[in-house]
Amino acid sequence: MKKSKEWINCDRTDCFTNREGKCPVLYDNDFHGKPCPFFKTELQIKEEEVYCLKRLKDKYEK
């Protein structure tokens, strides 16, 4: 069973996981001066989804 946690603050309002200034995915937002490794925009997620679905379709149509 997953432990409950409090969502951490997130200042990346363009991140697809951002929910009212909070991140429901990560447990910590200290990346030691580096950008968030999980950050993606809604557009990036949609583009990756299209790409992955095309690869799956191509694989199973053979």
C-alpha positions in Angstrom: 0.0 0.0 0.0 1.3 3.4 -1.0 2.1 5.8 1.9 0.1 9.0 1.8 2.2 12.1 1.4 1.7 15.8 1.2 2.2 17.3 -2.2 5.3 19.4 -2.5 5.3 23.0 -3.9 6.0 23.4 -7.6 6.6 26.7 -9.3 6.5 25.2 -12.8 2.9 26.2 -13.7 3.4 24.8 -17.3 4.3 21.3 -16.0 1.7 18.7 -16.9 1.6 17.3 -13.3 1.2 20.7 -11.6 -2.0 20.8 -9.6 -2.7 24.3 -8.1 1.0 24.9 -7.5 1.7 21.4 -6.1 3.3 18.3 -7.5 1.5 15.0 -6.8 4.3 12.9 -8.3 7.5 13.8 -6.6 8.4 13.5 -2.9 11.2 16.1 -3.0 11.9 19.1 -5.2 15.6 19.6 -4.3 17.5 18.7 -7.5 20.8 20.1 -6.4 20.7 23.1 -8.7 19.5 21.1 -11.7 16.1 21.4 -13.4 13.3 19.0 -12.5 14.0 15.7 -14.3 10.2 14.9 -14.5 9.2 18.2 -16.0 7.2 18.1 -19.3 4.6 20.3 -20.8 1.1 19.1 -21.9 2.3 19.5 -25.5 5.4 17.3 -24.9 3.2 14.6 -23.3 0.8 14.6 -26.2 3.6 14.4 -28.7 5.2 11.5 -26.9 1.8 9.8 -26.7 1.3 10.0 -30.4 4.8 8.7 -31.1 4.4 5.8 -28.7 1.0 4.8 -30.1 2.4 4.9 -33.6 5.2 2.6 -32.6 2.8 0.2 -31.0 0.6 0.3 -34.0 3.5 -0.3 -36.4 4.8 -3.2 -34.3 1.5 -5.1 -34.1 0.2 -4.5 -37.7 3.0 -6.6 -39.1 
